[in-house]
Amino acid sequence: MYTLLMSKTVEMPEWTFLSNHGHVLVQISMNSESRVRDIAEAVGITERSALSILADLEKGDFISVERVGRRNTYRVNPHKNFRHPNEARKPIGALMKIFS
């Protein structure tokens, strides 16, 4: 919400350019050892949603998950292309570069 000089309050839309899947990818690209709790908090979703998204990303080969002791380490596959037909020729690594 923003307040203008004339004391008018304007509601800003609550949408974002990235989906929660995109936000999770960005989070794990910045910190491959993030806990699910940390990912969920950073993205603003529940841990259950974060687990579901991580499973989707792993199933789609966008990430790989390696168990190290009691924790998971995530690795983004930067060569995997976006899913939407309009961006299907672009690798997700291009998006990760923006946020690195």
N, C-alpha and C positions, 0 to 999 in steps of 0.2 A: 504494500500500500504506500502511496506517495502523497505528500501534502504539497499543494501548490501555493504560491505566494498569496493568492486571494483566498486562502483558507478553504479551498475546495479539495476534497479528498477523492482521488481517482483509484479505483480498484484495478490492480494489474492481474492479467490472466495467470492461472496457476499451472500452465503447461511449460515444458522445457523441450529443448531440441533433442536431448538424448533420452532414450528409454531407460528403464531401470537396468536392463541388460547392458546397455552402453555404459552406464555409471559403474556397474560392477566390473566390467572390463577395465575401465580407467583405473579404478581403485587397485585391482590386482596388478596392473602394469606398473603402478607407482610403488607398490609394496607387495611383493610376491609371497611374503610370509604373513600376510594379514589373517587374523582370525575371522571366522564367520561373523562373530559379534561386532568386530571392528568394521567389517564391510557393510553390514546392515546399518550400523549407526551412521557411517559416512554417507550412505546413499539415502537414508531416511526410510528404510523398510524394516520389516520384521526379520528375525533370524531365519524363520521358516521360509520366507520369500527369498532371502539370500541363498539358502541351500537349494531351493528349487531352480533359481537362476543359474547357480554354479553347475547344477546337474545338466541343465539345458546347454550351457556353453561347452561343457565337457562332451556331451553326447554329439554336439555339432562340430566337434574338433576345433573350437575356437580357443580352448584352453586345455592344458594337460594338468593333472593333479598327481603329485608325488607325496607319499606319506613319509615324513621324516620324524621318527620317534612318535610322539603323541600329536604332532601337528601336521598340517598339510602345507605344501608349498605349491604355488600355482605358477604356471608359465603360459603366457599368451602366445598363440600361434599368429605372428604378424603377417604371415603369407596367406592366411585364409581370407577369402573375399567376403564382402558384405552379402547379406541374404536378399535384400530387396533388389528387384530387377533393375531399377534405375542406377544402383551403385554396385551391381554384381561384378563388375570388372575391376573394382578397386579393392586393394587389400586393407584389412583393418589396421595394419601397421601404420598407415597414413594417419588414421585417427589418433593412435597412441602417440605419434610424434607431436601432435598438437599439445598434448597434456604432459609431455615429459620435460 
